[in-house]
Amino acid sequence: MHNIIVIGAVHSTAETIKSLVEHGLNPKGILGFQPEDRTNVSGWSDLEFIAKAHDIPFKSFQKINESELLEWVKEFNPDIIFAVGFSQLLKKDWLEMPTLGCIGFHPTKLPKGRGRAPIAWLILNEKEGASTFFLMGEGADDGPIFIQKTFSINKDDDARLVEQKILTSLKQALDEWLPKLKNGEWNPIPQDEAQATWYGKRTPEDGI
């Protein structure tokens, strides 16, 4: 059985934890982002509540790369770290810690749409998104893909509707993939770099 740690902040993190538990892959520990002011944190989820409900050790953070957090996670001897639903970049120490690797999540049809503010850019520019789990490296959203489940985007969709579609397809992706992971399958498929595109930072002008 894999020793799994989950890092995150939002609804997609919560859904990932729930799916892991459903498939008998209970995380050994959860790191949850707890901002001082939650007003401007879209989709924030109380991961401590979920951790307590499943008797999983929990630690909060504001800056993920603090040495105290790294030492806490090392005690669990992680095989896999799921880093789902938060925007801070993990430094190399995190990526090298688990024996198998760090698994990231991105709601676009990678290699298309790497980078920042994916929900906003999906609404503005795309007809299709995807819940994509991939092996993290030092690049942004460019690692080989474990599973990808697409969803359609309609011209009248807003952020709330797109988030619901992401969560639905995320659950579908995990229900298909986690049994394979539990049985030891580990064969992510490299992305086609020739097809890669990138999203930039969203500004207030873009919002208008």
Stockholm file with secondary structure:
# STOCKHOLM 1.0

chainA/1-208         MHNIIVIGAVHSTAETIKSLVEHGLNPKGILGFQPEDRTNVSGWSDLEFIAKAHDIPFKSFQKINESELLEWVKEFNPDIIFAVGFSQLLKKDWLEMPTLGCIGFHPTKLPKGRGRAPIAWLILNEKEGASTFFLMGEGADDGPIFIQKTFSINKDDDARLVEQKILTSLKQALDEWLPKLKNGEWNPIPQDEAQATWYGKRTPEDGI
#=GR chainA/1-208 SS CCCEEEEECBHHHHHHHHHHHHTTCCCSEEEEECCSCCTTCTTBCCHHHHHHHTTCCEEEESSTTCHHHHHHHHTTCCSEEEEESCCSCCCHHHHHSSSSEEEEEESSCTTTTEESCHHHHHHHHCSEEEEEEEECCSSSSCSCEEEEEEEECCTTCCHHHHHHHHHHHHHHHHHHHHHHHHTTCCCCBCCCGGGCCEECCCCHHHHC
#=GC SS_cons         CCCEEEEECBHHHHHHHHHHHHTTCCCSEEEEECCSCCTTCTTBCCHHHHHHHTTCCEEEESSTTCHHHHHHHHTTCCSEEEEESCCSCCCHHHHHSSSSEEEEEESSCTTTTEESCHHHHHHHHCSEEEEEEEECCSSSSCSCEEEEEEEECCTTCCHHHHHHHHHHHHHHHHHHHHHHHHTTCCCCBCCCGGGCCEECCCCHHHHC
//
